[in-house]
Amino acid sequence: MSDWLHNGGDTPPAGQTVPVGHRRGLTLIEVMLTMAILGIAGVVLVSATAQCLAVIRTTRLYNQAHTLLARVDLEHPLFDEDIQAGTERGRFSGSDFPSFEWERRIDVVGEEEDRLFEIRTRVSWTERGRRGYEEIVYYHYAPEEGG
């Protein structure tokens, strides 16, 4: 091996060639391969970020729906003496919830005299052409007074 390689020389003296294993720099193939790997990694990173943002958006919608379910119960309370089978619907006032609507369905469970009701409250929304909803179902016993 030449003395100039051992002494850290960058270029060989005139008339000498550089051994294949000791050339400096990158070949075109190495550069293209690196660019391809970086491109694939970039696409994967952007795709993963988009999926994370979609999950965050969906989580916010469901969280808002839970809050609005409680709001339906506060704004439209059910009293034992007034509860009847049927369906009522509405929209939420304010510009914060333009795509949210609610529906409450009350069904009698068993005999009418038993006064046991299934109450199903649903908050639904539309976002980007897709519908979603969150629903809560519970049973309510409303005995008649003096009975």
HELIX and SHEET records of a PDB file:
HELIX    1   1 ASP A    3  HIS A    6  1                                   4    
HELIX    2   2 VAL A   20  HIS A   22  5                                   3    
HELIX    3   3 LEU A   28  GLU A   75  1                                  48    
HELIX    4   4 GLU A  112  ASP A  114  5                                   3    
SHEET    1   A 4 GLY A  86  ARG A  91  0                                        
SHEET    2   A 4 PHE A 100  VAL A 109 -1                                        
SHEET    3   A 4 LEU A 116  GLU A 127 -1                                        
SHEET    4   A 4 ARG A 130  TYR A 141 -1                                        
END                                                                             
